[in-house]
Every structure is written in structure tokens, then in C-alpha cells.
């Protein structure tokens, strides 16, 4: 326990002990879509993307 009364745990491994990589394909697809939205938002002249523009980005139109 730390001085502030909270537990502190050090993460030493994020993959299974066998060394295989765990991939969640749904999560990876969602991350890619979020990235596409971020790119579109950063290139947009307006403050917010319209719903039509979001559909264009997510549906690849």
C-alpha cells in the first residue's frame, strides 16, 4: 500500500504466459473507425462533423 492509502500494482505482462498475441478483431475494427473519425474531424472546417459526414466516414462513401 502506498502512503496515500491506495494499492499500487506493477504490470509486468500484458500477453499470456505462452507468448501468444491476443487479438480482439472487433476492438481493432472499432479503433480503426475511431481513427477515421478523428482524421475526418481534424480536417473539417466546422467545429463538429455533421451526421451525414460521419456516415460518409464510417460507411466509406
Buried (B, 14 or more C-beta within 10 A) or exposed (E): EEEEEEEEEEEEEEEEEEEEEEEEEEEEEEEEEEEBBEEBBEEEEEEEBEEEBBEEBEEEE
